[in-house]
Amino acid sequence: MRKIILAFALTALFLAGACNGASSVKVEGHYIPDAKLEIKRLNLSHLVTVDSVHTDRRGNFAFRLPAKKGLPEFYYLMCNDKSVTSLLLLAGDRVNLSIEEATGMVQVKGSPETESLHEAEVAMKTSQHQYDSLMQQFLLLNPESKEAVALNYDLGTVYVKQKQGAIRFLFTHPTSMASVQVLFQRFSDDLPLFADFKDGLYFKHIYDSLQPLYPRSPYVIALRDQAELRRQQMELNEHLMNATESGFPDIALPNIQAEPVALSLLKGKVILLSFWLSQDPRQRIINQDLLDLYKKYAPALEIYQVALDTDKTAWARTVTEQQLPWISVCDGYGSGSSAVVTYAVTKLPTNFLIDQNGDIVGRDLSEAELHAALKSLR
């Protein structure tokens, strides 16, 4: 009888261990010897340190993380406050990592989600490197030169090809949480990969695919909110562009003297409503083109320029240094500005052309398109 009880107890312990293993993640790997590694979890918008581990003299390391079933989590392995590799882990994963210090190349086994995540990240990093290299060359040139025009085309090509690749990834990995990360990829702080109004359809597609699998995941819930926000932005954009009645949404923001200036004060004139980021060198160059436009068409044309900066002092300094003659405003809330919601702005720079009757007659017009439109409105 005692043997039966003992056997039952051992079986119970074995089952408990198996259950605990299924609700945890084990990661082992190889990196540089005698290094301290921090493991940080992405908590939607910020990183939280959850553990740390030291590699041994041979560079080997291992750690275990608790995990909730059905809730994939994003983790980052850090060394000296720099990301060594990213991980997308599910309960029950047994992961093996091999990390080359010199190249940063990572080989991963035992985590299909992390493999998918790395595939998307490598593609984006390659495109970012190409984009940054071309941009450094572009900023050294006269923006009106043939070389600058050619480089600008090349920049657009890199962007388009990366987006096409990202869309293919979304449709081949609709049930991977890595697709959430792809939807929020950026070339820079002001250049999201999926910034077009119609991109809301991709957000909804991935949400619809992931929600039945991970209904309690905070990432999926956040994706739902983004999909809904972009749907509303798309509807607002269609309303703005197809409005049959005169009138445009009014906004009132503070100028560099901290005095609120309403857009509606310019009603009756041709208005170029421009959204920009003053600390972006490329957008400061665009202001030079706007200066030529303003000198040619003022006083019939008024420009109301909204900066989406959070550092109002730096913005005011830029406005003064560039000697911008038009109305410059900024509330310091960045992408959280009420003007962003009012005009459904999802990328920078963005512009709206408003005629004398208050109708929005154009959006995101190029320099040539602006000249043509303004000639017809005079």
Sequence and secondary structure as in RCSB ss.txt:
>XXXX:A:sequence
MRKIILAFALTALFLAGACNGASSVKVEGHYIPDAKLEIKRLNLSHLVTVDSVHTDRRGNFAFRLPAKKGLPEFY
YLMCNDKSVTSLLLLAGDRVNLSIEEATGMVQVKGSPETESLHEAEVAMKTSQHQYDSLMQQFLLLNPESKEAVA
LNYDLGTVYVKQKQGAIRFLFTHPTSMASVQVLFQRFSDDLPLFADFKDGLYFKHIYDSLQPLYPRSPYVIALRD
QAELRRQQMELNEHLMNATESGFPDIALPNIQAEPVALSLLKGKVILLSFWLSQDPRQRIINQDLLDLYKKYAPA
LEIYQVALDTDKTAWARTVTEQQLPWISVCDGYGSGSSAVVTYAVTKLPTNFLIDQNGDIVGRDLSEAELHAALK
SLR
>XXXX:A:secstr
 HHHHHHHHHHHHHHHHHHHHHTEEEEEEE STT EEEEEEEETTEEEEEEEEE  TTSEEEEEEE  TT  EEE
EEEETTEEEEEEEE TT EEEEEE TTT  EEEES HHHHHHHHHHHHHHHHHHHHHHHHHHHTTS TTSHHHHH
HHHHHHHHHHHHHHHHHHHHHH TT THHHHHHT EEETTEESS SGGGHHHHHHHHHHHTTT TT HHHHHHHH
HHHHHHHHHHHHHHHHT  SS     EEE TTS EEEGGGGTTSEEEEEEE TT HHHHHHHHHHHHHHHHHTTT
EEEEEEE  S HHHHHHHHHHHT  SEEE  S GGG HHHHHTT  SSSEEEEE TTS EEEES  HHHHHHHHH
HH 
